[in-house]
Amino acid sequence: MRFENLTWFDVENYLEEEDRLILVLGACEQHAYLSLLTDLKIPLALAEEACQRSGVLLAPPLSFGISPYFQAYPGTLSLRVSTFLDMVEDLVRSAYQQGFRRILILNGHGGNEVVRDKLSELVNELGGLRMAWHSWWAADCLHEIAEKHGLVFNHANWSEAFSFTQVTDLPDGKKDPVHIPGLISAEEVRDICGDGSFGGEYRAEESILDEIFAAALEEVLAKLRFD
């Protein structure tokens, strides 16, 4: 179930039996030859499938995240850290006020990780609130699958090149890994990264991506159990 398909009456009825909610955090940033919304599309696809299987309600996603280091790439729209923290806090507080008590934050972008400390503060403050945080790519099982196929996860490489994130033809072969030396300007990041990929194979067999997605989905479903 997704908010856009429901009325407030439906949500009220849902809350009489269930208190879980999925909130997806994404980003709008360069992903080399992939969609600018790759960091939204992947966790949202996982959340939609998890919603169908579990019946847990899916809130509208946050499409923008924290990406100041990619500002030199046109199409990257980044929030200030303070703005992002306030937005996530406001959404959690609003959901809590409605009666949601178990909230899974399904994250699609590494730059958003900074919000985790704020969520810890909210759990301490709001009685009965339980939260789970899951960055979809971070599960050990996914990296084990990649290693099995001789591949490595990296920004804007094969690991994010699902059929639904591809918006143009992908290059053949692979790119040498890039190294970003600490805190540098967005212009310097672009000079180092070139096309935007952080390195590795640009593409992988569809069967490998299917295996990755299936394993990632099981991780999301496990998080929804709030064990």
C-alpha positions as CSV (number, residue, x, y, z in Angstrom):
1,M,0.0,0.0,0.0
2,R,1.2,3.5,-0.9
3,F,-0.1,6.8,0.4
4,E,-1.0,8.0,-3.1
5,N,-3.5,5.1,-3.5
6,L,-5.2,5.7,-0.1
7,T,-7.5,8.2,1.6
8,W,-7.0,9.3,5.2
9,F,-9.8,6.9,6.2
10,D,-7.7,4.0,4.8
11,V,-4.7,5.0,6.8
12,E,-6.8,5.4,10.0
13,N,-8.1,1.8,9.4
14,Y,-4.6,0.6,8.8
15,L,-3.4,2.0,12.1
16,E,-6.0,0.1,14.0
17,E,-4.2,-3.1,13.1
18,E,-0.6,-2.1,12.2
19,D,2.0,0.5,13.2
20,R,4.8,-0.1,10.7
21,L,5.8,2.4,8.0
22,I,8.5,2.4,5.3
23,L,10.2,5.7,4.5
24,V,12.6,5.8,1.6
25,L,15.5,8.3,1.5
26,G,16.9,9.0,-1.9
27,A,19.0,11.6,-3.8
28,C,19.1,13.4,-7.1
29,E,22.7,13.3,-8.2
30,Q,25.0,12.3,-11.0
31,H,25.4,8.6,-11.6
32,A,27.5,8.6,-14.7
33,Y,25.4,6.9,-17.5
34,L,22.6,5.9,-15.1
35,S,19.6,7.9,-14.0
36,L,20.1,11.0,-11.9
37,L,17.5,9.4,-9.6
38,T,19.3,6.1,-9.2
39,D,19.6,6.5,-5.4
40,L,15.8,6.9,-5.3
41,K,14.8,4.3,-7.8
42,I,16.6,1.4,-6.3
43,P,15.4,1.6,-2.7
44,L,11.9,2.6,-3.9
45,A,11.7,-0.5,-6.1
46,L,12.8,-2.6,-3.1
47,A,10.3,-0.8,-0.8
48,E,7.4,-1.4,-3.3
49,E,8.1,-5.1,-3.5
50,A,8.5,-5.3,0.3
51,C,5.2,-3.4,0.7
52,Q,3.4,-5.9,-1.6
53,R,4.8,-8.9,0.3
54,S,4.3,-7.6,3.8
55,G,1.4,-5.3,3.6
56,V,3.4,-2.5,5.4
57,L,2.4,1.0,4.3
58,L,4.9,2.9,2.2
59,A,5.2,6.7,2.7
60,P,6.1,9.0,-0.2
61,P,9.9,9.1,-0.6
62,L,12.3,11.9,-0.1
63,S,13.7,12.4,-3.6
64,F,16.6,14.7,-2.6
65,G,19.5,14.1,-0.3
66,I,22.9,15.4,0.6
67,S,25.3,15.5,-2.4
68,P,27.4,18.7,-2.2
69,Y,30.5,17.0,-3.7
70,F,28.6,16.4,-7.0
71,Q,27.3,19.9,-7.4
72,A,29.7,20.5,-10.4
73,Y,27.7,17.9,-12.3
74,P,24.5,19.4,-13.8
75,G,21.3,17.7,-12.6
76,T,22.6,17.2,-9.0
77,L,20.2,18.9,-6.6
78,S,21.5,18.7,-3.1
79,L,20.0,19.7,0.3
80,R,22.0,21.3,3.1
81,V,22.7,18.9,5.9
82,S,20.7,21.0,8.3
83,T,17.7,21.0,5.9
84,F,17.9,17.3,5.4
85,L,18.0,16.6,9.1
86,D,15.1,18.8,9.8
87,M,13.0,17.2,7.0
88,V,13.6,13.7,8.2
89,E,12.9,14.7,11.8
90,D,9.7,16.4,10.9
91,L,8.5,13.4,8.9
92,V,9.3,11.0,11.7
93,R,7.6,13.2,14.3
94,S,4.5,13.6,12.1
95,A,4.3,9.8,11.5
96,Y,4.7,9.2,15.3
97,Q,1.9,11.7,16.0
98,Q,-0.4,9.7,13.7
99,G,0.3,6.5,15.6
100,F,3.2,4.9,13.6
101,R,5.6,3.3,16.1
102,R,7.8,1.1,14.0
103,I,9.5,2.9,11.1
104,L,12.0,1.5,8.7
105,I,14.2,4.1,7.0
106,L,15.3,2.5,3.7
107,N,18.2,4.6,2.4
108,G,19.5,4.8,-1.1
109,H,22.4,7.3,-0.7
110,G,25.6,7.2,1.3
111,G,25.5,11.0,1.9
112,N,22.3,10.6,3.9
113,E,23.9,8.5,6.6
114,V,24.5,11.6,8.7
115,V,20.8,11.5,9.8
116,R,21.3,8.4,11.8
117,D,22.4,10.2,14.9
118,K,19.3,12.4,14.7
119,L,17.1,9.3,14.5
120,S,18.8,8.0,17.7
121,E,17.9,11.1,19.5
122,L,14.2,10.7,18.4
123,V,14.1,7.2,19.6
124,N,15.2,8.3,23.0
125,E,12.7,11.2,23.1
126,L,9.6,9.6,21.6
127,G,8.2,6.9,23.9
128,G,7.5,3.6,22.2
129,L,9.2,4.6,18.9
130,R,11.2,1.8,17.3
131,M,13.3,2.6,14.2
132,A,15.3,0.5,11.8
133,W,17.9,1.9,9.4
134,H,18.9,0.1,6.2
135,S,21.2,1.3,3.4
136,W,20.2,-1.2,0.8
137,W,23.8,-1.8,-0.6
138,A,25.5,-2.3,2.7
139,A,24.3,-5.9,3.5
140,D,27.2,-8.4,3.6
141,C,25.3,-10.9,1.5
142,L,25.3,-8.5,-1.4
143,H,29.0,-8.1,-1.4
144,E,29.4,-11.8,-1.1
145,I,27.4,-12.2,-4.3
146,A,29.5,-9.6,-6.0
147,E,32.7,-11.3,-4.9
148,K,31.5,-14.6,-6.2
149,H,31.2,-13.0,-9.6
150,G,34.5,-11.2,-9.4
151,L,32.8,-7.8,-9.0
152,V,33.0,-4.9,-6.5
153,F,30.3,-2.4,-5.5
154,N,31.0,1.2,-6.3
155,H,29.2,4.4,-7.1
156,A,27.6,4.4,-10.6
157,N,29.1,1.1,-11.7
158,W,27.4,-2.2,-12.5
159,S,26.0,-2.6,-8.9
160,E,23.5,0.2,-9.6
161,A,22.9,-0.6,-13.3
162,F,19.5,-2.3,-13.0
163,S,17.2,-2.2,-16.0
164,F,15.1,0.5,-14.3
165,T,18.1,2.8,-13.6
166,Q,19.5,2.6,-17.2
167,V,18.5,5.6,-19.3
168,T,21.2,5.4,-22.0
169,D,23.7,2.9,-23.4
170,L,26.4,1.8,-20.9
171,P,30.1,1.7,-21.9
172,D,31.8,-1.7,-22.3
173,G,34.6,-2.8,-20.0
174,K,35.6,-1.2,-16.7
175,K,37.1,1.9,-15.2
176,D,40.0,2.1,-12.9
177,P,38.9,3.0,-9.3
178,V,39.1,6.7,-8.5
179,H,40.5,8.1,-5.2
180,I,39.0,11.3,-3.7
181,P,41.5,12.7,-1.2
182,G,39.4,14.0,1.6
183,L,37.4,17.2,1.6
184,I,37.8,18.9,-1.8
185,S,35.6,21.1,-3.9
186,A,32.9,19.8,-6.3
187,E,35.0,21.0,-9.2
188,E,37.9,19.0,-8.0
189,V,35.7,15.9,-7.6
190,R,34.6,16.2,-11.2
191,D,38.1,16.6,-12.4
192,I,39.0,13.3,-10.6
193,C,35.9,11.3,-11.4
194,G,35.4,12.4,-15.0
195,D,32.2,10.6,-16.2
196,G,31.1,10.2,-12.6
197,S,31.7,6.5,-12.0
198,F,34.0,5.6,-9.1
199,G,35.3,2.6,-11.0
200,G,34.8,-1.0,-11.8
201,E,32.7,-2.8,-14.4
202,Y,30.1,-0.5,-16.0
203,R,27.7,-3.4,-16.5
204,A,27.0,-6.9,-15.3
205,E,24.8,-9.8,-16.5
206,E,21.1,-9.3,-15.8
207,S,21.1,-12.5,-13.9
208,I,23.6,-11.1,-11.4
209,L,21.5,-8.0,-10.9
210,D,18.5,-10.2,-10.3
211,E,20.4,-12.1,-7.7
212,I,21.5,-8.9,-6.0
213,F,17.9,-7.5,-6.0
214,A,16.4,-10.7,-4.6
215,A,19.0,-10.8,-1.8
216,A,18.5,-7.1,-1.1
217,L,14.7,-7.6,-0.8
218,E,15.2,-10.3,1.7
219,E,17.3,-8.0,3.8
220,V,14.5,-5.4,3.7
221,L,11.8,-7.9,4.7
222,A,14.0,-9.0,7.6
223,K,14.3,-5.4,8.8
224,L,10.5,-5.0,8.7
225,R,10.2,-7.8,11.3
226,F,11.8,-5.5,13.9
227,D,13.3,-8.5,15.6
